[in-house]
Amino acid sequence: MFQFHFMDRILDLHFDLKNKAYIHKGYEEFKISDPKPRTIHKASVRDRILHRTIYLKLYPFFDRTFISDSFSCRYNKGTHKALERFKTFHYKISKNNTKTCWVLKCDIKKFFASIDHQILFKILEKYISGKDILWFLKKNVGSFHSTEAGKGLPLGNLTSQLLVNIYMNEFDQWMKHRLKAKYYIRYADDFVILSNSKTDLEEKLRKISDFLESELKLNLHPDKVFIKTIASGVDFLGWVHFPSHRVLRTSTKRRMLKKLKDAKSETIQSYRGLLQHGNTHHLKSLLKIDK
């Protein structure tokens, strides 16, 4: 329907923005369970056009401010590059598997729902001087809140992907330059630090928890924080990492087997691509997708 009256709708949008009369509409809510239950909020076509426009305007600038070891929702990054970086860090610390490598793995509780709007605006104002862009971003962010007013970004907005990276860049910079966590990797709300000292990681964990709570009003998930050796198997980004190989998480394998019963060729191709990033020869043979 938007496309049917495309130019009229675009001109209306232009004049609403020019006259500061633009109002962000509501969201269509639906739930997915892949792999865990999530609530997605879908904006209107009119609003999504603006989301993409502002994203294309802001992403190139902000991407240059991000650390190289932040891998979520960035061009030329992604999970497989984060996995390779993890392997590189492990080999450096373990001296090619001759020393013990410890890993601190953390997860932020209710990540998108916990983003504080006021803190986010303060961060944005440090980088953006354009009043019109800030005005739109406040309309965009203020169009949604979780169970607590003034908090939360919608899963489903393209702008949310960029805004959470801007928010967490404060943490990334602190980790690298203040905490001096050299072997640190973050993917969205999951992050790891590798070290040759368990004591060092325990000390860092206390400081990390304090910083997240005091500066960003975020909390670590109590059931998803651990310190273990690579030799015991470290679960990160869907794979369990060992000194000489990595294997798919058991829950991921089960989900794959279930979906492949009635899978289309596109799904099989997707799984083939996934399995290339680990030691999965037996699994590929079992699933008969290695040809």
Rosetta blueprint (number, residue, H / E / L):
1 M L
2 F L
3 Q H
4 F H
5 H H
6 F H
7 M H
8 D H
9 R H
10 I H
11 L H
12 D H
13 L H
14 H H
15 F H
16 D H
17 L H
18 K H
19 N L
20 K L
21 A L
22 Y L
23 I L
24 H L
25 K L
26 G L
27 Y L
28 E E
29 E E
30 F E
31 K E
32 I E
33 S E
34 D L
35 P L
36 K L
37 P E
38 R E
39 T E
40 I E
41 H E
42 K E
43 A L
44 S L
45 V H
46 R H
47 D H
48 R H
49 I H
50 L H
51 H H
52 R H
53 T H
54 I H
55 Y H
56 L H
57 K H
58 L H
59 Y H
60 P H
61 F H
62 F H
63 D H
64 R H
65 T H
66 F L
67 I L
68 S L
69 D L
70 S E
71 F L
72 S L
73 C L
74 R L
75 Y L
76 N L
77 K L
78 G L
79 T H
80 H H
81 K H
82 A H
83 L H
84 E H
85 R H
86 F H
87 K H
88 T H
89 F H
90 H H
91 Y H
92 K H
93 I H
94 S H
95 K L
96 N L
97 N L
98 T L
99 K L
100 T L
101 C L
102 W E
103 V E
104 L E
105 K E
106 C E
107 D E
108 I E
109 K L
110 K L
111 F L
112 F H
113 A H
114 S H
115 I L
116 D E
117 H H
118 Q H
119 I H
120 L H
121 F H
122 K H
123 I H
124 L H
125 E H
126 K H
127 Y H
128 I L
129 S L
130 G L
131 K H
132 D H
133 I H
134 L H
135 W H
136 F H
137 L H
138 K H
139 K H
140 N H
141 V H
142 G H
143 S L
144 F L
145 H L
146 S L
147 T L
148 E L
149 A L
150 G L
151 K E
152 G L
153 L L
154 P L
155 L L
156 G L
157 N L
158 L H
159 T H
160 S H
161 Q H
162 L H
163 L H
164 V H
165 N H
166 I H
167 Y H
168 M H
169 N H
170 E H
171 F H
172 D H
173 Q H
174 W H
175 M H
176 K H
177 H H
178 R L
179 L L
180 K L
181 A L
182 K L
183 Y L
184 Y E
185 I E
186 R E
187 Y E
188 A L
189 D L
190 D E
191 F E
192 V E
193 I E
194 L E
195 S E
196 N L
197 S L
198 K H
199 T H
200 D H
201 L H
202 E H
203 E H
204 K H
205 L H
206 R H
207 K H
208 I H
209 S H
210 D H
211 F H
212 L H
213 E H
214 S H
215 E H
216 L L
217 K L
218 L L
219 N L
220 L E
221 H L
222 P L
223 D L
224 K L
225 V L
226 F E
227 I E
228 K E
229 T E
230 I H
231 A H
232 S H
233 G L
234 V E
235 D E
236 F E
237 L L
238 G L
239 W E
240 V E
241 H E
242 F L
243 P L
244 S L
245 H L
246 R E
247 V E
248 L E
249 R L
250 T H
251 S H
252 T H
253 K H
254 R H
255 R H
256 M H
257 L H
258 K H
259 K H
260 L H
261 K H
262 D H
263 A L
264 K L
265 S H
266 E H
267 T H
268 I H
269 Q H
270 S H
271 Y H
272 R H
273 G H
274 L H
275 L H
276 Q L
277 H L
278 G L
279 N L
280 T L
281 H H
282 H H
283 L H
284 K H
285 S H
286 L H
287 L H
288 K L
289 I L
290 D L
291 K L
